[in-house]
Amino acid sequence: MTDAVIMNLGFYKALDYRSEIRAVFELKKDVLESHIHQAIAELIVANIVSNYAVFMVFTDLNKAWLFYWFTNDKQVVMSQIETSGEAITIIERALVRSSIATTTTTTVDPNFLIEMRPKVKFDFDDDNDIANMKDMFDDMTEKEITGWKVRRALRLLQNTPGFQLDKDYVDMYSSMYS
């Protein structure tokens, strides 16, 4: 489960935070390669449930700052930053989508284009013509559709060779959106 999120305060007070998530943070004592799949899964789930183009910050709050986001064709982009000052600048820039509005003076690589990230829609096409789930969307609530998409994404990730998620993790996220 994600350790921290950035969202609009008004929606938190209204208890409608999921649709307003803008960034998710995964905090680890040691940032290990074995944790990357969890971070990417959290990025996917957050992008499904949010109305915004969510980005992920995977960090030890020290020297490891990994940023993940999606391209238009649903490819995961990763960039690593080594100082908290640069990371804060990038987070600010990504949240306001304008480098002019940042309050810090750290210089950041101009090729780090996180603020240009698109809102990716995850539409899962069923190859099964007999019972395509999209045919049922008109009879489902937005929450039910989102829940189905989250469970579908996690199932696809779990069945992807080389991309192993902990079963408890998959069960936890699946139950949150059932």
MARNU-223844 format. One line per 3 residues: their letters; for each residue x, y, z of N, C-alpha, C, O, CB. Coordinates in steps of 0.05 Angstrom, whole numbers, plus 5000, padded with zeros to 4 digits. Glycine has a CB too. Example, Ala and Ser with C-alpha at 12.3 -4.5 7.8 and 13.67 -1.06 7.14 Angstrom:
2
AS> 5264/4886/5156/5246/4910/5156/5264/4934/5156/5285/4934/5169/5226/4911/5181 ~ 5257/4955/5142/5273/4979/5143/5258/5001/5157/5268/5023/5161/5282/4988/5114
***
This chain:
178
MTD> 5017/4977/5000/5000/5000/5000/5018/5025/5000/5039/5025/5012/4981/5000/5024 ~ 5009/5045/4987/5024/5070/4985/5028/5082/5012/5010/5082/5029/5010/5090/4966 ~ 5052/5094/5017/5057/5106/5043/5046/5134/5046/5038/5142/5068/5087/5106/5048
AVI> 5046/5149/5025/5036/5177/5026/5026/5185/4998/5035/5175/4978/5059/5197/5036 ~ 5007/5204/4998/4997/5215/4973/4996/5245/4975/4995/5256/4997/4969/5203/4967 ~ 4996/5257/4952/4990/5286/4950/4964/5289/4935/4960/5277/4913/5013/5302/4936
MNL> 4945/5304/4947/4919/5308/4934/4908/5335/4942/4920/5349/4959/4899/5286/4943 ~ 4886/5343/4931/4873/5368/4939/4861/5365/4966/4847/5345/4972/4852/5376/4918 ~ 4865/5385/4984/4855/5383/5011/4825/5381/5013/4814/5366/5029/4864/5408/5026
GFY> 4810/5395/4996/4781/5395/4996/4770/5367/4992/4750/5360/5004/4770/5413/4976 ~ 4783/5351/4975/4773/5324/4970/4779/5305/4993/4765/5286/4998/4784/5314/4944 ~ 4802/5310/5007/4808/5294/5030/4787/5298/5051/4777/5279/5064/4836/5301/5041
KAL> 4779/5323/5055/4758/5329/5075/4732/5317/5068/4716/5310/5085/4755/5359/5079 ~ 4727/5314/5042/4701/5303/5032/4703/5272/5030/4684/5259/5022/4694/5315/5005 ~ 4726/5261/5038/4731/5232/5037/4730/5221/5009/4722/5198/5006/4712/5218/5055
DYR> 4736/5237/4989/4736/5229/4962/4764/5231/4951/4769/5242/4929/4716/5245/4944 ~ 4783/5221/4966/4811/5227/4959/4822/5211/4936/4839/5221/4921/4828/5221/4983 ~ 4812/5187/4931/4824/5171/4910/4823/5184/4882/4842/5182/4867/4810/5144/4908
SEI> 4801/5197/4876/4798/5209/4849/4816/5234/4846/4819/5244/4824/4769/5215/4843 ~ 4826/5244/4868/4842/5269/4867/4871/5265/4873/4885/5285/4878/4830/5289/4886 ~ 4881/5240/4873/4909/5235/4878/4926/5247/4856/4919/5243/4832/4914/5205/4882
RAV> 4947/5261/4863/4965/5273/4843/4992/5260/4843/5006/5258/4823/4968/5303/4848 ~ 5001/5250/4867/5027/5237/4869/5025/5216/4891/5011/5220/4911/5050/5258/4875 ~ 5040/5195/4888/5042/5174/4909/5071/5171/4916/5089/5173/4899/5029/5147/4899
FEL> 5075/5165/4941/5102/5161/4952/5105/5134/4964/5088/5126/4981/5109/5183/4972 ~ 5126/5120/4957/5133/5094/4969/5159/5099/4984/5179/5104/4971/5134/5071/4948 ~ 5159/5096/5010/5182/5101/5027/5194/5075/5036/5180/5058/5047/5175/5119/5051
KKD> 5219/5072/5032/5233/5047/5041/5259/5055/5055/5272/5075/5048/5240/5029/5017 ~ 5266/5040/5075/5292/5044/5089/5315/5041/5070/5334/5056/5070/5295/5025/5114 ~ 5313/5020/5053/5332/5015/5032/5317/5012/5006/5299/4995/5004/5350/4990/5038
VLE> 5323/5028/4986/5311/5025/4960/5324/5003/4945/5347/5005/4937/5312/5053/4944 ~ 5310/4981/4941/5321/4958/4928/5306/4952/4902/5283/4959/4898/5318/4933/4946 ~ 5320/4940/4883/5308/4934/4857/5284/4916/4861/5265/4917/4845/5329/4920/4839
SHI> 5284/4899/4881/5262/4881/4885/5236/4895/4893/5214/4883/4892/5269/4861/4907 ~ 5237/4921/4900/5213/4936/4907/5201/4951/4883/5180/4962/4886/5220/4956/4929 ~ 5215/4951/4861/5206/4967/4838/5179/4957/4828/5163/4974/4820/5227/4966/4816
HQA> 5175/4931/4827/5149/4921/4817/5126/4931/4834/5105/4938/4824/5149/4891/4817 ~ 5130/4933/4860/5109/4943/4878/5104/4973/4871/5081/4981/4870/5117/4940/4908 ~ 5125/4988/4867/5122/5016/4861/5106/5020/4835/5089/5037/4833/5149/5030/4859
IAE> 5113/5004/4815/5099/5006/4789/5070/4998/4791/5052/5011/4779/5114/4989/4767 ~ 5065/4977/4807/5037/4969/4811/5021/4991/4825/4998/4996/4817/5036/4943/4828 ~ 5033/5004/4844/5020/5026/4858/5015/5050/4839/4994/5063/4840/5036/5036/4882
LIV> 5034/5055/4821/5031/5076/4801/5007/5069/4782/4991/5087/4776/5056/5079/4784 ~ 5005/5045/4774/4983/5036/4756/4956/5040/4771/4938/5051/4760/4986/5007/4747 ~ 4954/5030/4795/4929/5032/4810/4922/5061/4814/4898/5069/4811/4932/5017/4837
ANI> 4941/5077/4822/4935/5106/4827/4926/5120/4801/4908/5137/4802/4960/5120/4838 ~ 4937/5113/4778/4929/5125/4753/4901/5115/4745/4887/5130/4731/4949/5118/4731 ~ 4893/5091/4753/4866/5082/4746/4846/5097/4763/4825/5105/4753/4864/5052/4751
VSN> 4851/5100/4789/4831/5112/4807/4830/5142/4807/4810/5154/4815/4835/5102/4835 ~ 4851/5155/4798/4853/5184/4799/4844/5197/4773/4845/5185/4751/4881/5193/4805 ~ 4834/5221/4775/4827/5237/4752/4851/5252/4740/4849/5266/4720/4805/5258/4759
YAV> 4874/5249/4753/4898/5264/4746/4920/5245/4736/4919/5221/4740/4909/5280/4769 ~ 4940/5256/4723/4963/5241/4713/4982/5238/4737/4999/5255/4743/4978/5256/4689 ~ 4980/5216/4751/4994/5211/4776/5023/5203/4770/5029/5190/4750/4981/5189/4793
FMV> 5041/5212/4787/5069/5203/4786/5076/5190/4812/5064/5196/4833/5089/5226/4779 ~ 5097/5173/4812/5106/5158/4836/5133/5168/4843/5151/5171/4826/5106/5128/4830 ~ 5137/5172/4870/5164/5177/4881/5171/5154/4899/5157/5149/4919/5164/5205/4896
FTD> 5192/5140/4892/5201/5117/4907/5228/5125/4920/5247/5130/4905/5204/5091/4889 ~ 5228/5127/4946/5252/5140/4959/5258/5129/4987/5242/5116/5000/5247/5170/4961 ~ 5283/5134/4994/5292/5129/5022/5294/5155/5037/5303/5156/5060/5319/5114/5022
LNK> 5285/5177/5025/5286/5204/5035/5314/5214/5040/5319/5233/5055/5270/5206/5062 ~ 5333/5201/5028/5361/5208/5031/5374/5212/5003/5372/5234/4992/5376/5186/5047 ~ 5387/5192/4993/5401/5195/4968/5388/5180/4944/5396/5184/4921/5429/5185/4970
AWL> 5368/5165/4949/5354/5151/4928/5326/5163/4924/5309/5161/4941/5352/5121/4935 ~ 5322/5175/4901/5297/5187/4893/5290/5178/4865/5301/5188/4845/5298/5219/4895 ~ 5272/5158/4863/5264/5147/4837/5237/5158/4830/5218/5157/4846/5265/5116/4837
FYW> 5234/5169/4806/5209/5180/4797/5198/5162/4774/5213/5155/4756/5212/5210/4787 ~ 5173/5156/4775/5160/5140/4755/5135/5154/4745/5120/5166/4761/5153/5111/4765 ~ 5130/5152/4719/5105/5163/4707/5101/5149/4680/5119/5134/4671/5106/5194/4704
FTN> 5078/5154/4668/5071/5141/4643/5075/5160/4619/5072/5184/4621/5043/5131/4644 ~ 5080/5148/4596/5080/5162/4570/5052/5158/4558/5036/5143/4569/5102/5153/4551 ~ 5047/5171/4536/5021/5167/4522/5015/5139/4515/4992/5130/4515/5020/5184/4497
DKQ> 5036/5123/4508/5032/5096/4500/5035/5076/4524/5040/5052/4520/5051/5088/4478 ~ 5031/5086/4548/5030/5070/4573/5057/5057/4580/5058/5037/4594/5010/5049/4570 ~ 5079/5069/4570/5105/5060/4578/5112/5074/4604/5106/5097/4608/5127/5066/4556
VVM> 5125/5059/4622/5134/5071/4647/5161/5084/4643/5180/5072/4633/5136/5049/4670 ~ 5163/5110/4651/5188/5125/4650/5199/5126/4679/5184/5130/4698/5183/5154/4638 ~ 5225/5122/4681/5237/5123/4707/5261/5142/4705/5276/5142/4686/5246/5095/4718
SQI> 5263/5159/4725/5287/5177/4727/5296/5178/4756/5280/5178/4774/5280/5205/4716 ~ 5322/5178/4759/5333/5178/4786/5346/5204/4793/5361/5216/4776/5354/5155/4789 ~ 5341/5214/4817/5353/5239/4827/5368/5231/4853/5359/5213/4867/5331/5261/4832
ETS> 5390/5245/4858/5406/5238/4881/5405/5257/4905/5416/5251/4926/5434/5235/4873 ~ 5392/5280/4902/5390/5299/4924/5362/5306/4930/5345/5307/4912/5407/5324/4919 ~ 5356/5310/4955/5329/5318/4963/5321/5345/4952/5298/5350/4946/5326/5318/4994
GEA> 5340/5363/4949/5334/5390/4938/5324/5388/4909/5304/5400/4902/5359/5407/4939 ~ 5338/5371/4893/5329/5367/4865/5301/5353/4865/5284/5360/4849/5349/5351/4850 ~ 5298/5334/4883/5273/5319/4884/5249/5337/4891/5228/5336/4878/5275/5296/4904
ITI> 5253/5355/4910/5232/5374/4917/5225/5392/4894/5202/5397/4889/5240/5391/4942 ~ 5245/5401/4880/5240/5418/4857/5224/5403/4836/5205/5415/4824/5267/5428/4845 ~ 5231/5379/4831/5217/5363/4811/5188/5358/4819/5170/5359/4803/5231/5336/4806
IER> 5184/5351/4845/5157/5347/4855/5140/5372/4852/5118/5371/4842/5158/5338/4885 ~ 5151/5395/4859/5137/5420/4856/5130/5425/4827/5108/5432/4820/5153/5444/4867 ~ 5150/5421/4810/5146/5426/4781/5125/5407/4770/5108/5415/4753/5172/5422/4766
ALV> 5125/5382/4778/5106/5363/4768/5078/5370/4778/5058/5365/4763/5113/5335/4777 ~ 5075/5380/4802/5049/5386/4813/5036/5411/4801/5012/5412/4797/5050/5389/4843 ~ 5053/5430/4794/5042/5455/4783/5044/5455/4753/5033/5473/4740/5056/5479/4795
RSS> 5058/5436/4742/5062/5434/4713/5075/5459/4701/5070/5465/4678/5036/5428/4699 ~ 5091/5472/4717/5105/5496/4707/5130/5500/4724/5128/5502/4749/5087/5521/4708 ~ 5153/5501/4712/5178/5505/4727/5180/5533/4738/5196/5538/4756/5202/5499/4709
IAT> 5164/5552/4728/5165/5579/4738/5154/5581/4767/5163/5598/4782/5149/5598/4720 ~ 5135/5564/4774/5121/5566/4799/5136/5553/4822/5126/5554/4845/5094/5555/4797 ~ 5159/5542/4818/5173/5529/4840/5185/5549/4859/5191/5572/4851/5195/5510/4829
TTT> 5188/5541/4884/5198/5560/4904/5228/5555/4910/5241/5572/4923/5182/5558/4929 ~ 5239/5533/4901/5267/5527/4906/5284/5537/4883/5274/5543/4861/5271/5497/4911 ~ 5310/5539/4887/5327/5550/4866/5346/5528/4855/5365/5535/4841/5344/5572/4877
TTV> 5341/5503/4861/5358/5482/4851/5354/5479/4821/5332/5481/4810/5351/5455/4865 ~ 5376/5475/4807/5376/5471/4778/5370/5442/4772/5384/5424/4783/5402/5481/4765 ~ 5350/5437/4755/5343/5410/4748/5347/5405/4719/5343/5424/4703/5313/5404/4756
DPN> 5355/5381/4711/5358/5374/4683/5334/5381/4667/5312/5372/4673/5365/5344/4681 ~ 5337/5398/4646/5313/5406/4630/5301/5384/4615/5279/5386/4605/5321/5429/4612 ~ 5315/5361/4612/5304/5338/4598/5286/5321/4616/5274/5301/4606/5326/5321/4586
FLI> 5284/5328/4641/5268/5313/4660/5239/5324/4657/5232/5344/4670/5278/5316/4690 ~ 5224/5312/4640/5198/5323/4631/5174/5311/4646/5154/5304/4633/5194/5319/4602 ~ 5176/5308/4672/5154/5296/4687/5129/5313/4686/5106/5303/4687/5162/5292/4716
EMR> 5132/5339/4684/5108/5356/4683/5092/5354/4657/5070/5363/4655/5115/5385/4687 ~ 5104/5341/4637/5091/5337/4611/5076/5310/4610/5066/5302/4589/5111/5338/4588 ~ 5076/5295/4632/5064/5269/4632/5034/5271/4625/5020/5289/4634/5068/5255/4659
PKV> 5024/5252/4610/4995/5252/4603/4978/5237/4623/4989/5221/4639/4991/5240/4575 ~ 4953/5241/4623/4934/5225/4639/4929/5200/4621/4918/5202/4600/4907/5240/4646 ~ 4937/5177/4631/4935/5152/4616/4909/5139/4624/4903/5135/4647/4959/5134/4621
KFD> 4893/5131/4604/4869/5116/4609/4875/5086/4605/4886/5078/4585/4845/5125/4590 ~ 4868/5071/4625/4871/5042/4623/4845/5030/4614/4827/5025/4630/4881/5030/4650 ~ 4843/5024/4588/4820/5010/4578/4829/4982/4571/4846/4978/4554/4808/5025/4553
FDD> 4817/4963/4584/4825/4935/4580/4807/4922/4560/4783/4919/4564/4825/4919/4606 ~ 4818/4915/4537/4802/4902/4516/4801/4872/4521/4822/4859/4523/4813/4909/4488 ~ 4778/4862/4523/4775/4833/4526/4774/4821/4498/4758/4830/4481/4749/4826/4542
DND> 4790/4801/4494/4790/4787/4468/4766/4768/4466/4760/4758/4444/4816/4772/4464 ~ 4753/4763/4488/4731/4745/4489/4706/4759/4479/4695/4776/4494/4727/4733/4517 ~ 4697/4753/4455/4673/4766/4444/4647/4758/4458/4627/4772/4456/4671/4760/4414
IAN> 4647/4736/4472/4623/4726/4485/4614/4744/4508/4591/4750/4510/4627/4698/4495 ~ 4633/4753/4524/4626/4769/4547/4647/4791/4552/4663/4788/4570/4623/4751/4573 ~ 4646/4812/4536/4665/4834/4540/4655/4851/4563/4632/4860/4562/4667/4851/4513
MKD> 4671/4855/4582/4663/4870/4607/4655/4898/4600/4638/4909/4614/4686/4870/4627 ~ 4666/4910/4580/4659/4938/4573/4629/4940/4566/4617/4961/4569/4676/4947/4549 ~ 4618/4918/4556/4589/4919/4550/4572/4923/4575/4549/4931/4574/4581/4893/4537
MFD> 4583/4917/4599/4569/4920/4624/4573/4947/4637/4559/4954/4656/4578/4898/4643 ~ 4592/4963/4627/4598/4988/4640/4574/5007/4642/4573/5022/4662/4620/5002/4625 ~ 4556/5007/4623/4532/5024/4625/4515/5018/4649/4500/5035/4659/4516/5022/4599
DMT> 4516/4993/4659/4500/4984/4681/4515/4985/4708/4504/4976/4728/4489/4957/4676 ~ 4539/4995/4707/4556/4995/4731/4561/5023/4741/4560/5042/4725/4583/4981/4726 ~ 4566/5026/4767/4574/5052/4777/4603/5058/4771/4618/5039/4763/4569/5054/4808
EKE> 4611/5083/4773/4639/5090/4768/4657/5075/4787/4679/5066/4779/4643/5120/4771 ~ 4649/5071/4812/4665/5057/4832/4668/5027/4824/4690/5016/4827/4652/5059/4860 ~ 4647/5015/4814/4649/4987/4805/4667/4984/4781/4682/4965/4779/4621/4977/4798
ITG> 4666/5003/4762/4683/5002/4739/4712/5005/4747/4730/4991/4738/4675/5025/4718 ~ 4717/5025/4765/4745/5029/4774/4755/5004/4789/4778/4996/4784/4746/5053/4793 ~ 4738/4993/4806/4746/4968/4820/4753/4946/4801/4773/4931/4805/4724/4960/4838
WKV> 4737/4942/4780/4742/4922/4760/4769/4927/4747/4785/4908/4743/4719/4920/4740 ~ 4774/4952/4739/4799/4959/4725/4823/4953/4743/4844/4943/4734/4799/4988/4717 ~ 4821/4960/4769/4843/4955/4788/4849/4925/4790/4871/4916/4788/4837/4967/4815
RRA> 4827/4910/4794/4831/4881/4797/4842/4869/4771/4859/4851/4772/4804/4867/4804 ~ 4833/4878/4748/4842/4868/4722/4872/4875/4719/4888/4858/4710/4826/4881/4699 ~ 4880/4899/4725/4908/4907/4722/4926/4890/4740/4947/4881/4732/4912/4937/4729
LRL> 4918/4886/4765/4934/4870/4784/4936/4841/4774/4957/4829/4777/4922/4872/4812 ~ 4914/4831/4764/4914/4803/4753/4933/4801/4729/4949/4782/4727/4886/4795/4745 ~ 4933/4821/4712/4951/4821/4689/4980/4823/4698/4997/4809/4687/4945/4844/4670
LQN> 4986/4840/4718/5013/4842/4728/5022/4816/4741/5044/4807/4737/5015/4865/4748 ~ 5004/4804/4756/5011/4779/4770/5018/4757/4751/5034/4740/4757/4988/4771/4789 ~ 5005/4757/4727/5009/4736/4707/5031/4743/4687/5036/4728/4668/4984/4731/4693
TPG> 5045/4766/4691/5066/4774/4673/5093/4761/4683/5101/4766/4706/5069/4804/4672 ~ 5106/4745/4666/5131/4733/4674/5151/4755/4682/5154/4775/4668/5142/4715/4652 ~ 5165/4750/4704/5186/4769/4713/5174/4792/4729/5190/4807/4740/5200/4780/4690
FQL> 5148/4794/4731/5136/4815/4746/5119/4803/4768/5095/4799/4766/5118/4834/4728 ~ 5132/4796/4789/5119/4781/4811/5111/4800/4833/5128/4815/4844/5136/4759/4822 ~ 5086/4800/4840/5076/4816/4863/5070/4796/4885/5062/4774/4881/5051/4833/4855
DKD> 5074/4806/4910/5067/4790/4933/5037/4785/4933/5021/4803/4928/5076/4804/4959 ~ 5028/4760/4938/5000/4753/4937/4984/4770/4957/4961/4779/4951/4995/4724/4943 ~ 4995/4775/4981/4981/4791/5001/4976/4820/4991/4956/4832/4996/4996/4792/5027
YVD> 4996/4830/4976/4994/4856/4964/4971/4857/4944/4955/4876/4944/5020/4865/4951 ~ 4970/4838/4926/4949/4837/4906/4922/4834/4919/4903/4848/4912/4954/4813/4886 ~ 4920/4816/4939/4894/4812/4953/4886/4838/4967/4862/4845/4967/4897/4790/4974
MYS> 4904/4852/4979/4898/4877/4993/4886/4898/4974/4865/4909/4980/4923/4889/5007 ~ 4900/4903/4952/4889/4922/4933/4863/4913/4920/4845/4929/4916/4910/4928/4911 ~ 4861/4887/4914/4837/4877/4902/4813/4881/4921/4791/4888/4912/4840/4848/4895
SMY> 4817/4876/4946/4795/4878/4965/4787/4908/4970/4764/4913/4977/4802/4865/4992 ~ 4806/4926/4967/4800/4954/4971/4781/4965/4950/4767/4984/4954/4826/4971/4970 ~ 4781/4952/4926/4765/4962/4904/4744/4941/4896/4735/4942/4873/4783/4968/4880
S> 4736/4924/4914/4715/4905/4907/4688/4914/4915/4668/4900/4911/4721/4877/4919
***
